[in-house]
Amino acid sequence: MEPAAGARHCPFDYAEALEFDPVLRHLMTEEPVSRIRLPHGDGEAWLVTGYDDVRTVTTDRRFSRSAIIGRNFPRMTPEPIVQDEAINVMDPPGSSRLRSLISKGFAPRHMERMRVRTQHVVDELLDRMEEHGAPADLFAHLAAPLPLTTICEVLDIPQDDHAQLRAHARTMMDTTVENKPAAVRSKADLRAYFAKLTAERRADPGDDLISALATARDGDEILNDKELTVMAMVLLITGQDTTTYEIGNIAYTLLTRPDELAMVRDRPEMLPQAIEELLRFIPFRKGVGIPRVALEDVELSGVRIREGDIVHVSYLTANRDGRKFDRPDELDLEREGPSHMTFGWGGHHCLGAPLAATELQVAIGTLLKRFPALKLATPAEEVRWNKTSIWRYPLELPVTW
């Protein structure tokens, strides 16, 4: 089957609280493999929405991430967020080598240390929130500082550098055209910062994650200097902002659903399972991320994708696929079944997912234990949401207890 004539223009700018994007909903139900045009980049792309088709694109060697390098591919942001040498634009076997090395930095002994550090940071932040008194902004007191503080501790980044690094990361995520020169500068500044820092850790390793990556070996293999620099950048960018937004989104979702809030508060042992379902259910980003290129003609759901075509996938729609999930649009904290795709899939599944899951469990679990009567201090419809980022999240979350 050939595609319908004409590509749909998809700004993917829907930002009404955490409601599901109606354009994505239309595409997943009416045109599960469709032609789209995005706000930035040249030409058109395919958008693949179904769970099984997304799994194919993300695991089948006929689709290549590295083939996008050097192309002005269709995307959400004026300046590409991705670095050309980053692991998230590599294909196997090169990416497999790097993933094997990097996974050593997330070994159980490192993860246990990260959990202890995260708990320490959460306790300090909630102490301050309690001292501040109700009402307090949960986003400012917990969601915003926790992941940045934790990833900077894990990477052993000096306190004085935290605010500037966060500003660079946020600038790179902005979707507005006028922001492009600032995004280019931020990308270059971050790269220079981490080139210097990783060289220092290579020469004099410490007890931090960058040092663990610098010294990680797989036989004779180690990360080279450029790989180490880019990986440290990726860890900072993906290791703080996305978790910040998800803490805000998960807290908002629970605080606007009394039954689910009570369930998690009264049965803390179910928290890990509940968070997996919240991650599936919450549409925490807009649109799409890094695409792939078809290396040969491939047919998906009866649609022929030609060699050389750009292919985007939607993890958001895969998470709502009714062929995989019973009652996909309902939040069921006791749900069991297929894994969600919020951390990606296949060879580019998020390497930092264990750290993100740890932070979410510690943050939400400790919050509900410390403040069992926690509730929103304003009506839900008065909560303000970010409108300009690729991520969806509340700008503040006033709570009382």
Secondary structure, DSSP 4 states (H G I P E B T S, - for coil): -PPPSSPEE------STTPPPHHHHHHHHH-SEEEEE-SBSSS-EEEE-SHHHHHHHHH-TTEESGGGTTS---BSSSS-SS-TTSGGG--TTHHHHHHHHHHGGGSHHHHHHHHHHHHHHHHHHHHHHHHH-SSEEHIIIIITHHHHHHHHHHHT--GGGHHHHHHHHHHHHB--GGGHHHHHHHHHHHHHHHHHHHHHHHHS--SSHHHHHHH--BTTB---HHHHHHHHHHHHHHHHHHHHHHHHHHHHHHHT-HHHHHHHHH-GGGHHHHHHHHHHH---B-S----EEESS-EEETTEEEPTT-EEEE-HHHHTT-TTTSSSTTS--TT--SSPP-TT--GGGS-TTHHHHHHHHHHHHHHHHHH-TT-EESS-GGG--B-SSBSB--BS--EEE-
